[in-house]
């Protein structure tokens, strides 16, 4: 029996658990180069989106659960990656998992958890999605972590308001002043 090594799926799952960006980049490159020219991006996206562990966690769930910030950053840069997949057990999004990760950190380490949450939000994660227990990520935040709660509340407001948000403009009219006219 020949030893073929780990499959790309297994390698991707391990990268997400261990924050191994070097291996992640190698696997993505191998997947992309294994298909005809022009089909690499679609194949990479398909592989990343279908990589699920035995209990239904996608790559982003694992990276958020283990605090793998650098891997999350690389994954979220991949075109076609689904940012809000639901896990099989709790129907959590990666944002739910990131909040749980942040809740498990010490007060001194909370910033690392907030950075992961902010990274997911910046990539388009929807903070309004409810899990199996009907909870949104903001409802999972440790009550003592007011800064993380505020980040999620702002993101939820922005997602709800969408295009209805009017950005204040400091411009009071045409450029220049009336005193400049002759």
Secondary structure, 3 states (H helix, E strand, C coil): CCCCCCCHHHHHHHHHHHCCHHHHHHHHHHHHHCCCCCCHHHHHHHHHHHCECCCCCEHHHHHHHHCCHHHHHHHHCCCCCCCCCCCCCCCCCHHHHHHHHHHCCCHHHHHHHHHHHHHHHHCCCCCCCCCCCCCCHHHHCCCCCHHHHHHHHHHHHHHHHHHHCCCCCCCCCCCCCHHHCC
